[in-house]
Amino acid sequence: MEKKTTIALFKGRTIRRTLHQNEWWFSVVDVVAALIDSPDAGAYWRKLKQRLKEEGGEVVTFCHGLKLPAADGKQG
């Protein structure tokens, strides 16, 4: 199956996305960065997941990590 990765824009911010099993999947870290305007959205996302786990909650029940190219060209 051909995999298609593209960039989307939201509020002028770059959101990485990829077509996976005929559905668009978006980078959560990129979406968080666009929504909260944090200098380190990755750290914010990790802390949010940690707090939810400590409170007995979950971020989502269906969440898979997919490799997307980062700004430096590395797969992350």
Secondary structure by P-SEA (a helix, b strand, c coil): cbbbbbccccccbbbbbbbcccbbbbcaaaaaaaacccccaaaaaaaaaaaaaaaccccccbbbbbbbbccccccc
